[in-house]
C-alpha cells in the first residue's frame, strides 16, 4: 500500500526522478518499479539495464547515490530503489519537490522558503530581526509572562525583579549582544504587525453557512496575551455562558469548556506559520471551527495527532515560552487533554482535519444550543438550573410561600427565628437563584415559587 515512504510504479519513466527527489527532500522512502497500485507484482522489462541506467540518471540529475536492487516474485522481476533523506535541498530540473502523504508536491513561495530554512537548521522564530530594538518590546507583556511563569513554578521568584533584557536573554529570544529574535517580537512586541503580516486572530459569527456572516472581530497585538483577549471576546459576543448554581454560588462557564478552547487556541498560536495567513475562528449555530495556517510535520497525519506523540513544534522558542508560562505541557499531551475536557463536559470530542495549508479543529455545540439559535432567530437565551439543595432556612421560606403567597418578610423572620436582615438576605438569594419572584408592588403584591421541583 502506497504511503509517505512507499510508491509503486508498473514501469520506469524518467519523470519518476521527481518522486525520488520528493523522497530525498522528505524523510526518504522506497520506489518499487514493476508493482501496480494494488501492490501486485507485474514485472518490469529490461530489469538489468535499468539497474545500471537509473543510478546514473539519479546521480547526473539529482546528485544522489542510491541503493537499487532487483527482486523477483513468481519469475517476475521488479526493482527496489531505496532513497535516503537528504541533508541538503535536492532539485529536479530546477524545481524542488517533496513527498507529502502518498503524493509528490512542488514547493514554491512560502513553503519553499520554509523548506530551505529547515534544511539548513534554521527556524523562523529563532532568526535575528535586524530592524527590531528593545523599544519595540512591551514591558507589560514581559511582566505578564514572568508572573505566570513564577506561578507555574517554571521560573524563580527572583525573575519578578529582572530587567526586560535579562528576561529575554534568559528565555533565549534575545542574543547575548542584545539583538532581538523574531520570537521576541511576536511574543512581546508593542506592535508585531509592523514587522510581520497576518499576526492577527480573526473571529467571525456565522449562521448555518459561511456566506451568512453576522459580525466579526480582529484581535491584534502580541501573542503572549492573545488567548486571553480571544476568550474574552468569545465570552462577551460569541458563545453562551449558561448560568447554574452550586449551592448558592452563581457560575457562568462557557458552553464549551474553556480549558479545551484555550488549548486549541494555544496550539494554533504556537504552531502557526507566521509567514502566511491569520488564524481564523468561525462560530456557527452548531459548531465552532478554529483554523491555523501551518501544515503538520512532514509525514504526520491527523491519526498521528490523536495518538500519544512527542511534541513537535514549528516555532520552538515560542513553544518554550508558552511552556514556561504554564500555558502548555511539553510532552504533546494537549490534544489528549482537550478530548478529556470535552468528555468530562459530556460533549463530543473535537474533530481534527489537516490539509495542504493548515489544521482545522471543530467543536460541536450542544444540541440545546443549536435548537436555541435555530428557534429564536439568533437571539441567545440563557437557561438557569440549580445543582445543589438550598439551605434549610431557604427551604422553609419556599414552603411558607407555597402555603401563603402573601406572607411577609417579618412573618417569615418570626417563623425562622432569625433576624429580619438575615431573612431578607435569604429571600434575595432565592430571587437571584430564580426560585421565587415578587408579583406586583411591595404593598399589595405577593410571592410566587417559580419551580418547586428545584
HELIX and SHEET records of a PDB file:
HELIX    1   1 UNK A   14  UNK A   16  5                                   3    
HELIX    2   2 UNK A   17  UNK A   25  1                                   9    
HELIX    3   3 UNK A   47  UNK A   62  1                                  16    
HELIX    4   4 UNK A  109  UNK A  119  1                                  11    
HELIX    5   5 UNK A  124  UNK A  126  5                                   3    
HELIX    6   6 UNK A  134  UNK A  136  5                                   3    
HELIX    7   7 UNK A  139  UNK A  151  1                                  13    
HELIX    8   8 UNK A  157  UNK A  161  5                                   5    
HELIX    9   9 UNK A  164  UNK A  170  1                                   7    
HELIX   10  10 UNK A  182  UNK A  188  1                                   7    
HELIX   11  11 UNK A  192  UNK A  194  5                                   3    
HELIX   12  12 UNK A  226  UNK A  233  1                                   8    
HELIX   13  13 UNK A  234  UNK A  238  3                                   5    
HELIX   14  14 UNK A  258  UNK A  271  1                                  14    
HELIX   15  15 UNK A  302  UNK A  306  1                                   5    
HELIX   16  16 UNK A  316  UNK A  324  1                                   9    
HELIX   17  17 UNK A  334  UNK A  344  1                                  11    
HELIX   18  18 UNK A  367  UNK A  375  1                                   9    
HELIX   19  19 UNK A  392  UNK A  403  1                                  12    
HELIX   20  20 UNK A  409  UNK A  416  1                                   8    
HELIX   21  21 UNK A  420  UNK A  432  1                                  13    
SHEET    1   A 4 UNK A   6  UNK A   9  0                                        
SHEET    2   A 4 UNK A  29  UNK A  33  1                                        
SHEET    3   A 4 UNK A  76  UNK A  83 -1                                        
SHEET    4   A 4 UNK A  67  UNK A  73 -1                                        
SHEET    1   B 3 UNK A  91  UNK A  92  0                                        
SHEET    2   B 3 UNK A  95  UNK A 100 -1                                        
SHEET    3   B 3 UNK A 103  UNK A 106 -1                                        
SHEET    1   C 6 UNK A 213  UNK A 219  0                                        
SHEET    2   C 6 UNK A 201  UNK A 206 -1                                        
SHEET    3   C 6 UNK A 279  UNK A 283  1                                        
SHEET    4   C 6 UNK A 287  UNK A 293 -1                                        
SHEET    5   C 6 UNK A 358  UNK A 364 -1                                        
SHEET    6   C 6 UNK A 351  UNK A 354 -1                                        
SHEET    1   D 3 UNK A 249  UNK A 251  0                                        
SHEET    2   D 3 UNK A 243  UNK A 246 -1                                        
SHEET    3   D 3 UNK A 384  UNK A 386  1                                        
SHEET    1   E 2 UNK A 436  UNK A 439  0                                        
SHEET    2   E 2 UNK A 446  UNK A 449 -1                                        
END                                                                             
